[in-house]
Each structure stands twice: as C-alpha cells, then as structure tokens.
Amino acid sequence: MTTIKQGIKSPDVKREVRDIRETARKIAASKETARRFLVSTGMYSANGQIKPQYR
C-alpha cells in the first residue's frame, strides 16, 4: 500500500527518483561496487560470499 503525503510536489518526487536511479547506476557500474554495497548492507560476508540466510 502506498502512503501519499500532503504537500509533496511532483518535481520533488521526480528529483528524488532521479537521485535514486543515479545511485543505483553507480552501484551497478561494476562487480566491485556491487559487492561493496552488498557487504555494507550485510547480505554478503567480508570475503564477498552471500550469507546463508539470503540463499
């Protein structure tokens, strides 16, 4: 279910979506950056292997 807040303007939402997409592009730019992101979220171990609870 989506919650719509009052007072949010369309350009604000578009800017936020653009920022999120840009960040996702940077993360997915290479295996190294993707692995670094997954380690920072806790989905991967320090040696770059996916943790058992996420398999």
C-alpha positions as CSV (number, residue, x, y, z in Angstrom):
1,M,0.0,0.0,0.0
2,T,1.3,3.4,-0.9
3,T,1.1,6.3,1.5
4,I,0.7,9.7,-0.1
5,K,1.8,12.7,2.0
6,Q,0.2,16.0,1.5
7,G,2.4,18.9,0.3
8,I,4.8,16.8,-1.8
9,K,5.2,18.4,-5.2
10,S,5.7,16.4,-8.4
11,P,9.2,18.0,-9.2
12,D,10.4,16.9,-5.7
13,V,9.3,13.3,-6.4
14,K,10.9,13.4,-9.8
15,R,14.2,14.7,-8.4
16,E,14.2,12.0,-5.7
17,V,13.6,9.3,-8.3
18,R,16.4,10.7,-10.5
19,D,18.8,10.6,-7.5
20,I,17.8,7.0,-6.6
21,R,18.3,5.9,-10.2
22,E,21.7,7.6,-10.4
23,T,22.8,6.0,-7.2
24,A,21.6,2.6,-8.5
25,R,23.6,3.1,-11.7
26,K,26.7,3.9,-9.7
27,I,26.3,0.8,-7.6
28,A,25.7,-1.5,-10.6
29,A,28.6,0.0,-12.6
30,S,30.9,-2.8,-11.7
31,K,31.1,-6.0,-9.8
32,E,33.4,-4.4,-7.3
33,T,31.0,-1.6,-6.4
34,A,28.0,-4.0,-6.3
35,R,29.9,-6.4,-4.0
36,R,31.0,-3.4,-1.7
37,F,27.3,-2.3,-1.5
38,L,26.1,-5.8,-0.6
39,V,28.8,-6.2,2.1
40,S,27.8,-2.8,3.5
41,T,24.1,-4.0,3.7
42,G,25.1,-7.2,5.4
43,M,23.9,-9.5,2.7
44,Y,27.5,-10.5,1.8
45,S,30.2,-11.6,4.2
46,A,33.5,-9.7,4.4
47,N,35.1,-12.1,1.9
48,G,32.4,-11.4,-0.7
49,Q,30.2,-14.5,-0.3
50,I,26.5,-14.3,0.1
51,K,25.4,-15.2,3.6
52,P,23.4,-18.4,4.1
53,Q,20.2,-16.7,5.2
54,Y,19.9,-14.9,1.9
55,R,20.3,-18.0,-0.3
